[in-house]
Amino acid sequence: MPEVVLENWTEALLGRAEAIVALFRPDWPSTRRRPLILSMMHLVVRLSLEDRGQLGQMTGIGVEALEEELVEWLSGMLLRELGG
């Protein structure tokens, strides 16, 4: 990753996201907040790029309900992590 992207984009956005997570988990150190943020980012990007037919087949969710089900699953997972 080019340093300019890391300094001007990634670090600033991670800092903002970490501040939001800190509202829910003030007891967590940065070394626990950031992996949660990066994991969620990875999952969202990965699931967004996957072929819908294959993703539906792998998850067992019909293609027509796939987006709604995945949003619900990701939201629930994040809420559990944040103590909701």
N, C-alpha and C positions, 0 to 999 in steps of 0.2 A: 504494500500500500504506500503510495507516495506520501512523503512527510507533510506536504501541504494539505492533503485531504485529511490526514490524521489530526493535524493541528487546527485547521479551520472549520472542519465539518464534524468529524467523528467525535472528537473530544468535547466540543460544545454541546452537541446533541446528547451524548452520553451523560454529560453533567446535568443537563435539564431532566432527562429521564431518571437519573439517579436521585435528584431532588424530589421528584414525585414519589418514587418508591420509598424514600426516606420518610415521607409523611405517613406511610402505612407501617413501615418497619424501621423506626428510628434506632432500634437496638442492633440492627444488622450493620456490619462494617461494609465499606465500599467493596471489599473483595467478595462479598456475598451478593450485594445488590447488582453489581455489573454483570456477573455471569447470568443472573436471571434475565436482565434486559437483553443481553446478547443472545441468549437461548430463545427468547420469544421472537426477537428479530429474525433469527435464523429460521425458526419454524414458519413464521408468516411468509417469508420470502420463498422458502422451499415448497410449501404447500401451494403458493400462488403460481409457481413455475411448473408444477407437475401437470402432466396431461390429465384432463378431467376424467376421461374414460378409465384410464389406468388407476387413478387415485380412487375413483368410485369402486373399482374392482378390488383394490387392495384393502380399502376400509370396509367394504360391504355396504356402503351408503349409496343409494341411488343418485345418479348424476343430478337430478332435478332438486334434490335436498342437500346436496353436498356442501355448498357454500354456507348455508344456514347452520347445518350441523357442525361444521368445522369452526365457525365463529363461536358457536355456543360452547364447544369443547375447549377452545383456546381461552375464552373468557373465564370459564369455570376453573381451568387450570391456574390462570393468573390470580383469580380471586382466592383460591386455596393457598397459594404461595403468599399472598398479601394479608392473609388472615381474615378474609371475608366469608 
